[in-house]
């Protein structure tokens, strides 16, 4: 299995308690201004993608569709996750650089 540096950084951010996950927590982070980056799983529902796309555009938060629910969950050491928000600016920037 090839190691994904972006997902590795998500794991580091999770250990540093700089990630919130799940639809409700991610939405709360975006609306409160804590979210620096939102990641949505590529296999998330179209409704979820549209909801977060519109929300992130309105609140001016970068959004990436990346990896699968299982891969995002595994990176965080949890069950599958469809959405997560990185709450640290430096870590969010580093994750985006690895994705692009």
N, CA, C and O atoms as a GROMACS GRO file, in nm:
protein
  400
    1UNK      N    1   0.084  -0.118   0.000
    1UNK     CA    2   0.000   0.000   0.000
    1UNK      C    3   0.088   0.125   0.000
    1UNK      O    4   0.178   0.137   0.083
    2UNK      N    5   0.062   0.215  -0.092
    2UNK     CA    6   0.143   0.337  -0.095
    2UNK      C    7   0.095   0.433   0.015
    2UNK      O    8  -0.025   0.445   0.041
    3UNK      N    9   0.190   0.498   0.076
    3UNK     CA   10   0.152   0.590   0.183
    3UNK      C   11   0.111   0.724   0.122
    3UNK      O   12   0.177   0.775   0.032
    4UNK      N   13   0.004   0.777   0.172
    4UNK     CA   14  -0.048   0.904   0.125
    4UNK      C   15  -0.008   1.012   0.224
    4UNK      O   16  -0.052   1.012   0.340
    5UNK      N   17   0.076   1.104   0.179
    5UNK     CA   18   0.128   1.206   0.271
    5UNK      C   19   0.020   1.299   0.324
    5UNK      O   20   0.026   1.343   0.439
    6UNK      N   21  -0.080   1.329   0.241
    6UNK     CA   22  -0.189   1.417   0.286
    6UNK      C   23  -0.266   1.349   0.399
    6UNK      O   24  -0.298   1.412   0.500
    7UNK      N   25  -0.296   1.219   0.382
    7UNK     CA   26  -0.369   1.147   0.487
    7UNK      C   27  -0.282   1.128   0.610
    7UNK      O   28  -0.333   1.125   0.722
    8UNK      N   29  -0.151   1.116   0.591
    8UNK     CA   30  -0.059   1.107   0.705
    8UNK      C   31  -0.064   1.235   0.788
    8UNK      O   32  -0.062   1.230   0.911
    9UNK      N   33  -0.070   1.348   0.719
    9UNK     CA   34  -0.081   1.477   0.790
    9UNK      C   35  -0.215   1.490   0.862
    9UNK      O   36  -0.223   1.548   0.970
   10UNK      N   37  -0.321   1.434   0.802
   10UNK     CA   38  -0.451   1.434   0.870
   10UNK      C   39  -0.440   1.355   1.000
   10UNK      O   40  -0.496   1.394   1.102
   11UNK      N   41  -0.367   1.243   0.996
   11UNK     CA   42  -0.345   1.162   1.116
   11UNK      C   43  -0.269   1.240   1.223
   11UNK      O   44  -0.303   1.235   1.341
   12UNK      N   45  -0.166   1.313   1.181
   12UNK     CA   46  -0.088   1.395   1.275
   12UNK      C   47  -0.177   1.505   1.334
   12UNK      O   48  -0.173   1.530   1.455
   13UNK      N   49  -0.256   1.569   1.249
   13UNK     CA   50  -0.347   1.675   1.297
   13UNK      C   51  -0.450   1.618   1.395
   13UNK      O   52  -0.487   1.684   1.492
   14UNK      N   53  -0.494   1.495   1.370
   14UNK     CA   54  -0.590   1.430   1.460
   14UNK      C   55  -0.527   1.408   1.597
   14UNK      O   56  -0.588   1.436   1.700
   15UNK      N   57  -0.404   1.357   1.597
   15UNK     CA   58  -0.334   1.333   1.724
   15UNK      C   59  -0.311   1.464   1.800
   15UNK      O   60  -0.309   1.465   1.923
   16UNK      N   61  -0.294   1.574   1.726
   16UNK     CA   62  -0.274   1.705   1.788
   16UNK      C   63  -0.408   1.770   1.828
   16UNK      O   64  -0.411   1.883   1.876
   17UNK      N   65  -0.516   1.697   1.807
   17UNK     CA   66  -0.651   1.745   1.837
   17UNK      C   67  -0.686   1.871   1.758
   17UNK      O   68  -0.750   1.963   1.810
   18UNK      N   69  -0.644   1.873   1.632
   18UNK     CA   70  -0.672   1.986   1.543
   18UNK      C   71  -0.766   1.946   1.430
   18UNK      O   72  -0.772   2.012   1.327
   19UNK      N   73  -0.841   1.836   1.451
   19UNK     CA   74  -0.937   1.789   1.351
   19UNK      C   75  -1.069   1.759   1.420
   19UNK      O   76  -1.072   1.698   1.527
   20UNK      N   77  -1.178   1.801   1.357
   20UNK     CA   78  -1.311   1.758   1.400
   20UNK      C   79  -1.371   1.680   1.284
   20UNK      O   80  -1.345   1.712   1.168
   21UNK      N   81  -1.450   1.579   1.314
   21UNK     CA   82  -1.505   1.497   1.206
   21UNK      C   83  -1.653   1.469   1.229
   21UNK      O   84  -1.707   1.490   1.338
   22UNK      N   85  -1.715   1.421   1.124
   22UNK     CA   86  -1.858   1.397   1.128
   22UNK      C   87  -1.930   1.521   1.077
   22UNK      O   88  -1.879   1.632   1.088
   23UNK      N   89  -2.047   1.499   1.022
   23UNK     CA   90  -2.118   1.608   0.956
   23UNK      C   91  -2.151   1.723   1.052
   23UNK      O   92  -2.129   1.840   1.018
   24UNK      N   93  -2.202   1.692   1.170
   24UNK     CA   94  -2.243   1.797   1.265
   24UNK      C   95  -2.124   1.877   1.314
   24UNK      O   96  -2.129   2.000   1.317
   25UNK      N   97  -2.017   1.810   1.355
   25UNK     CA   98  -1.899   1.878   1.408
   25UNK      C   99  -1.828   1.960   1.300
   25UNK      O  100  -1.780   2.070   1.326
   26UNK      N  101  -1.823   1.907   1.178
   26UNK     CA  102  -1.761   1.979   1.068
   26UNK      C  103  -1.840   2.106   1.038
   26UNK      O  104  -1.782   2.213   1.018
   27UNK      N  105  -1.972   2.093   1.033
   27UNK     CA  106  -2.059   2.208   1.007
   27UNK      C  107  -2.042   2.315   1.117
   27UNK      O  108  -2.035   2.434   1.087
   28UNK      N  109  -2.035   2.272   1.242
   28UNK     CA  110  -2.016   2.365   1.354
   28UNK      C  111  -1.883   2.440   1.342
   28UNK      O  112  -1.877   2.560   1.366
   29UNK      N  113  -1.777   2.367   1.304
   29UNK     CA  114  -1.644   2.428   1.290
   29UNK      C  115  -1.644   2.533   1.179
   29UNK      O  116  -1.582   2.639   1.193
   30UNK      N  117  -1.711   2.503   1.069
   30UNK     CA  118  -1.716   2.599   0.957
   30UNK      C  119  -1.792   2.724   1.000
   30UNK      O  120  -1.745   2.836   0.978
   31UNK      N  121  -1.908   2.706   1.062
   31UNK     CA  122  -1.992   2.819   1.098
   31UNK      C  123  -1.932   2.904   1.209
   31UNK      O  124  -1.957   3.024   1.216
   32UNK      N  125  -1.852   2.843   1.296
   32UNK     CA  126  -1.791   2.918   1.406
   32UNK      C  127  -1.660   2.986   1.363
   32UNK      O  128  -1.604   3.066   1.437
   33UNK      N  129  -1.612   2.953   1.243
   33UNK     CA  130  -1.489   3.013   1.194
   33UNK      C  131  -1.364   2.936   1.235
   33UNK      O  132  -1.252   2.982   1.209
   34UNK      N  133  -1.380   2.820   1.298
   34UNK     CA  134  -1.265   2.740   1.342
   34UNK      C  135  -1.203   2.660   1.228
   34UNK      O  136  -1.083   2.631   1.231
   35UNK      N  137  -1.282   2.623   1.128
   35UNK     CA  138  -1.234   2.536   1.020
   35UNK      C  139  -1.141   2.614   0.926
   35UNK      O  140  -1.176   2.721   0.877
   36UNK      N  141  -1.023   2.557   0.902
   36UNK     CA  142  -0.928   2.615   0.806
   36UNK      C  143  -0.928   2.538   0.675
   36UNK      O  144  -0.883   2.589   0.572
   37UNK      N  145  -0.979   2.414   0.681
   37UNK     CA  146  -0.988   2.328   0.563
   37UNK      C  147  -1.095   2.223   0.589
   37UNK      O  148  -1.099   2.164   0.697
   38UNK      N  149  -1.180   2.200   0.491
   38UNK     CA  150  -1.281   2.093   0.501
   38UNK      C  151  -1.247   1.989   0.396
   38UNK      O  152  -1.220   2.022   0.280
   39UNK      N  153  -1.247   1.862   0.438
   39UNK     CA  154  -1.223   1.751   0.346
   39UNK      C  155  -1.347   1.664   0.343
   39UNK      O  156  -1.397   1.623   0.448
   40UNK      N  157  -1.397   1.637   0.224
   40UNK     CA  158  -1.514   1.552   0.204
   40UNK      C  159  -1.467   1.427   0.128
   40UNK      O  160  -1.389   1.437   0.034
   41UNK      N  161  -1.514   1.312   0.170
   41UNK     CA  162  -1.478   1.187   0.102
   41UNK      C  163  -1.535   1.186  -0.039
   41UNK      O  164  -1.645   1.235  -0.063
   42UNK      N  165  -1.459   1.129  -0.131
   42UNK     CA  166  -1.504   1.124  -0.270
   42UNK      C  167  -1.629   1.039  -0.287
   42UNK      O  168  -1.706   1.058  -0.382
   43UNK      N  169  -1.649   0.943  -0.195
   43UNK     CA  170  -1.768   0.858  -0.204
   43UNK      C  171  -1.880   0.903  -0.110
   43UNK      O  172  -1.973   0.826  -0.083
   44UNK      N  173  -1.872   1.026  -0.061
   44UNK     CA  174  -1.981   1.082   0.020
   44UNK      C  175  -2.100   1.108  -0.072
   44UNK      O  176  -2.084   1.116  -0.194
   45UNK      N  177  -2.218   1.120  -0.014
   45UNK     CA  178  -2.337   1.142  -0.096
   45UNK      C  179  -2.330   1.277  -0.166
   45UNK      O  180  -2.264   1.370  -0.120
   46UNK      N  181  -2.400   1.287  -0.279
   46UNK     CA  182  -2.404   1.413  -0.353
   46UNK      C  183  -2.462   1.525  -0.268
   46UNK      O  184  -2.420   1.640  -0.277
   47UNK      N  185  -2.559   1.489  -0.185
   47UNK     CA  186  -2.623   1.586  -0.096
   47UNK      C  187  -2.520   1.644   0.002
   47UNK      O  188  -2.517   1.765   0.025
   48UNK      N  189  -2.437   1.558   0.059
   48UNK     CA  190  -2.334   1.602   0.154
   48UNK      C  191  -2.233   1.692   0.083
   48UNK      O  192  -2.195   1.797   0.136
   49UNK      N  193  -2.190   1.652  -0.036
   49UNK     CA  194  -2.093   1.732  -0.112
   49UNK      C  195  -2.148   1.870  -0.143
   49UNK      O  196  -2.079   1.971  -0.128
   50UNK      N  197  -2.274   1.875  -0.187
   50UNK     CA  198  -2.336   2.002  -0.222
   50UNK      C  199  -2.352   2.090  -0.098
   50UNK      O  200  -2.324   2.210  -0.103
   51UNK      N  201  -2.395   2.031   0.012
   51UNK     CA  202  -2.416   2.106   0.136
   51UNK      C  203  -2.285   2.174   0.180
   51UNK      O  204  -2.282   2.294   0.208
   52UNK      N  205  -2.177   2.095   0.186
   52UNK     CA  206  -2.050   2.151   0.231
   52UNK      C  207  -1.988   2.244   0.127
   52UNK      O  208  -1.920   2.340   0.163
   53UNK      N  209  -2.010   2.216   0.000
   53UNK     CA  210  -1.959   2.304  -0.104
   53UNK      C  211  -2.021   2.443  -0.090
   53UNK      O  212  -1.950   2.544  -0.092
   54UNK      N  213  -2.152   2.449  -0.075
   54UNK     CA  214  -2.221   2.577  -0.058
   54UNK      C  215  -2.179   2.646   0.071
   54UNK      O  216  -2.156   2.767   0.073
   55UNK      N  217  -2.170   2.570   0.179
   55UNK     CA  218  -2.134   2.626   0.310
   55UNK      C  219  -1.992   2.683   0.307
   55UNK      O  220  -1.967   2.794   0.354
   56UNK      N  221  -1.900   2.607   0.251
   56UNK     CA  222  -1.760   2.650   0.248
   56UNK      C  223  -1.742   2.772   0.157
   56UNK      O  224  -1.659   2.859   0.185
   57UNK      N  225  -1.818   2.777   0.050
   57UNK     CA  226  -1.812   2.892  -0.039
   57UNK      C  227  -1.862   3.016   0.036
   57UNK      O  228  -1.802   3.123   0.026
   58UNK      N  229  -1.972   3.003   0.109
   58UNK     CA  230  -2.029   3.115   0.182
   58UNK      C  231  -1.936   3.165   0.293
   58UNK      O  232  -1.917   3.286   0.309
   59UNK      N  233  -1.877   3.071   0.369
   59UNK     CA  234  -1.790   3.108   0.480
   59UNK      C  235  -1.643   3.123   0.440
   59UNK      O  236  -1.557   3.149   0.524
   60UNK      N  237  -1.615   3.106   0.309
   60UNK     CA  238  -1.479   3.121   0.254
   60UNK      C  239  -1.378   3.028   0.322
   60UNK      O  240  -1.272   3.072   0.368
   61UNK      N  241  -1.414   2.900   0.327
   61UNK     CA  242  -1.326   2.797   0.382
   61UNK      C  243  -1.285   2.706   0.267
   61UNK      O  244  -1.371   2.663   0.190
   62UNK      N  245  -1.155   2.676   0.252
   62UNK     CA  246  -1.113   2.586   0.144
   62UNK      C  247  -1.177   2.448   0.161
   62UNK      O  248  -1.188   2.396   0.272
   63UNK      N  249  -1.217   2.389   0.049
   63UNK     CA  250  -1.281   2.257   0.049
   63UNK      C  251  -1.208   2.167  -0.049
   63UNK      O  252  -1.176   2.209  -0.160
   64UNK      N  253  -1.182   2.043  -0.008
   64UNK     CA  254  -1.123   1.945  -0.097
   64UNK      C  255  -1.207   1.817  -0.090
   64UNK      O  256  -1.249   1.775   0.017
   65UNK      N  257  -1.230   1.757  -0.206
   65UNK     CA  258  -1.290   1.624  -0.211
   65UNK      C  259  -1.174   1.530  -0.231
   65UNK      O  260  -1.102   1.538  -0.331
   66UNK      N  261  -1.154   1.440  -0.134
   66UNK     CA  262  -1.031   1.361  -0.134
   66UNK      C  263  -1.052   1.227  -0.064
   66UNK      O  264  -1.122   1.220   0.037
   67UNK      N  265  -0.993   1.124  -0.118
   67UNK     CA  266  -0.992   0.988  -0.059
   67UNK      C  267  -1.135   0.934  -0.043
   67UNK      O  268  -1.233   0.997  -0.083
   68UNK      N  269  -1.145   0.816   0.015
   68UNK     CA  270  -1.276   0.755   0.041
   68UNK      C  271  -1.308   0.768   0.189
   68UNK      O  272  -1.224   0.808   0.269
   69UNK      N  273  -1.432   0.734   0.223
   69UNK     CA  274  -1.473   0.739   0.364
   69UNK      C  275  -1.383   0.650   0.450
   69UNK      O  276  -1.341   0.689   0.559
   70UNK      N  277  -1.354   0.530   0.400
   70UNK     CA  278  -1.269   0.437   0.474
   70UNK      C  279  -1.128   0.493   0.493
   70UNK      O  280  -1.072   0.483   0.602
   71UNK      N  281  -1.071   0.551   0.387
   71UNK     CA  282  -0.936   0.606   0.396
   71UNK      C  283  -0.929   0.724   0.493
   71UNK      O  284  -0.834   0.736   0.571
   72UNK      N  285  -1.029   0.812   0.488
   72UNK     CA  286  -1.032   0.925   0.582
   72UNK      C  287  -1.044   0.875   0.725
   72UNK      O  288  -0.975   0.923   0.815
   73UNK      N  289  -1.132   0.778   0.746
   73UNK     CA  290  -1.149   0.722   0.881
   73UNK      C  291  -1.023   0.655   0.931
   73UNK      O  292  -0.984   0.673   1.046
   74UNK      N  293  -0.959   0.578   0.844
   74UNK     CA  294  -0.836   0.507   0.882
   74UNK      C  295  -0.725   0.606   0.917
   74UNK      O  296  -0.648   0.584   1.010
   75UNK      N  297  -0.717   0.715   0.843
   75UNK     CA  298  -0.616   0.817   0.870
   75UNK      C  299  -0.635   0.878   1.009
   75UNK      O  300  -0.539   0.917   1.074
   76UNK      N  301  -0.761   0.885   1.052
   76UNK     CA  302  -0.792   0.943   1.183
   76UNK      C  303  -0.792   0.839   1.294
   76UNK      O  304  -0.805   0.873   1.412
   77UNK      N  305  -0.778   0.711   1.258
   77UNK     CA  306  -0.782   0.605   1.358
   77UNK      C  307  -0.923   0.578   1.408
   77UNK      O  308  -0.942   0.538   1.522
   78UNK      N  309  -1.022   0.602   1.321
   78UNK     CA  310  -1.162   0.583   1.359
   78UNK      C  311  -1.234   0.502   1.252
   78UNK      O  312  -1.172   0.451   1.158
   79UNK      N  313  -1.366   0.489   1.270
   79UNK     CA  314  -1.450   0.428   1.167
   79UNK      C  315  -1.448   0.519   1.044
   79UNK      O  316  -1.379   0.621   1.042
   80UNK      N  317  -1.524   0.482   0.942
   80UNK     CA  318  -1.527   0.566   0.822
   80UNK      C  319  -1.581   0.705   0.854
   80UNK      O  320  -1.667   0.722   0.941
   81UNK      N  321  -1.529   0.804   0.782
   81UNK     CA  322  -1.569   0.943   0.800
   81UNK      C  323  -1.596   1.004   0.662
   81UNK      O  324  -1.513   0.992   0.572
   82UNK      N  325  -1.711   1.069   0.646
   82UNK     CA  326  -1.744   1.133   0.518
   82UNK      C  327  -1.695   1.277   0.514
   82UNK      O  328  -1.670   1.331   0.406
   83UNK      N  329  -1.680   1.339   0.632
   83UNK     CA  330  -1.636   1.479   0.634
   83UNK      C  331  -1.551   1.506   0.757
   83UNK      O  332  -1.571   1.447   0.863
   84UNK      N  333  -1.456   1.598   0.740
   84UNK     CA  334  -1.375   1.641   0.854
   84UNK      C  335  -1.326   1.783   0.827
   84UNK      O  336  -1.320   1.828   0.713
   85UNK      N  337  -1.292   1.852   0.935
   85UNK     CA  338  -1.239   1.987   0.924
   85UNK      C  339  -1.108   1.996   1.002
   85UNK      O  340  -1.101   1.952   1.117
   86UNK      N  341  -1.006   2.052   0.939
   86UNK     CA  342  -0.878   2.078   1.006
   86UNK      C  343  -0.889   2.219   1.065
   86UNK      O  344  -0.924   2.313   0.995
   87UNK      N  345  -0.859   2.232   1.196
   87UNK     CA  346  -0.880   2.360   1.264
   87UNK      C  347  -0.751   2.439   1.287
   87UNK      O  348  -0.754   2.546   1.349
   88UNK      N  349  -0.639   2.389   1.239
   88UNK     CA  350  -0.512   2.460   1.254
   88UNK      C  351  -0.467   2.510   1.117
   88UNK      O  352  -0.460   2.433   1.022
   89UNK      N  353  -0.436   2.639   1.108
   89UNK     CA  354  -0.403   2.700   0.979
   89UNK      C  355  -0.280   2.638   0.914
   89UNK      O  356  -0.280   2.608   0.795
   90UNK      N  357  -0.174   2.619   0.992
   90UNK     CA  358  -0.051   2.561   0.939
   90UNK      C  359  -0.069   2.418   0.890
   90UNK      O  360  -0.022   2.383   0.782
   91UNK      N  361  -0.138   2.338   0.969
   91UNK     CA  362  -0.163   2.199   0.928
   91UNK      C  363  -0.255   2.194   0.806
   91UNK      O  364  -0.235   2.112   0.716
   92UNK      N  365  -0.355   2.281   0.802
   92UNK     CA  366  -0.445   2.285   0.687
   92UNK      C  367  -0.368   2.319   0.560
   92UNK      O  368  -0.390   2.259   0.455
   93UNK      N  369  -0.277   2.416   0.571
   93UNK     CA  370  -0.195   2.456   0.456
   93UNK      C  371  -0.108   2.339   0.409
   93UNK      O  372  -0.096   2.314   0.289
   94UNK      N  373  -0.048   2.268   0.505
   94UNK     CA  374   0.039   2.155   0.471
   94UNK      C  375  -0.040   2.043   0.403
   94UNK      O  376   0.008   1.983   0.307
   95UNK      N  377  -0.160   2.014   0.453
   95UNK     CA  378  -0.243   1.910   0.393
   95UNK      C  379  -0.280   1.950   0.250
   95UNK      O  380  -0.273   1.866   0.159
   96UNK      N  381  -0.320   2.075   0.229
   96UNK     CA  382  -0.356   2.120   0.094
   96UNK      C  383  -0.238   2.111  -0.003
   96UNK      O  384  -0.256   2.075  -0.119
   97UNK      N  385  -0.117   2.143   0.045
   97UNK     CA  386   0.001   2.133  -0.040
   97UNK      C  387   0.026   1.989  -0.085
   97UNK      O  388   0.064   1.965  -0.199
   98UNK      N  389   0.004   1.893   0.006
   98UNK     CA  390   0.026   1.752  -0.028
   98UNK      C  391  -0.081   1.701  -0.123
   98UNK      O  392  -0.055   1.610  -0.201
   99UNK      N  393  -0.203   1.759  -0.117
   99UNK     CA  394  -0.312   1.716  -0.204
   99UNK      C  395  -0.296   1.770  -0.346
   99UNK      O  396  -0.328   1.701  -0.443
  100UNK      N  397  -0.246   1.893  -0.357
  100UNK     CA  398  -0.238   1.957  -0.489
  100UNK      C  399  -0.121   1.909  -0.571
  100UNK      O  400  -0.101   1.954  -0.684
   0.00000   0.00000   0.00000
